[in-house]
Amino acid sequence: MEIRKEQAGRLNLFITHLFQCEAGEFWIPLHGDHVSRPDTLLVMVGGVRHFVFIVACVTGFLDQWPGAKQWGKFVGGGLLALAYFGLVIATTAPR
C-alpha cells in the first residue's frame, strides 16, 4: 500500500484507504481463495464493529424516551468524548 506524501499527515476519521482495500479483500475467503494479509483484514472488522456499536448506543438511548435532562447528558458526554479524542490527537500526533 503506497501512501502519498500529502496524505501522510492527514487524519482519516471515518473511511480510511486501508478500510476500503480490505472491504474488497473481505470477499476473497468467501470465494475459497487465500487472503494475503489477514492482519490488515482486522481493520475492516474493527471499523464495522465501531459503526455497529455507535448505532446500538444511539438506538438504546432513543429506546428510553429521553427527556431534556437526558439529552443534555447525552450530548455533553459526546462533546467530552470528542474533546478527549482531540486532546489525544494533539498530544500524540507525529509532528
Secondary structure, DSSP 8 states (H G I E B T S, - for coil): ----HHHHT---SS--HHHHHHHHHTTTGGGT---S-HHHHHHHHHHHHHHHHHHHHHHHHHTT---HHHHHHHHHHHHHHHHHHHHHHHHHS--
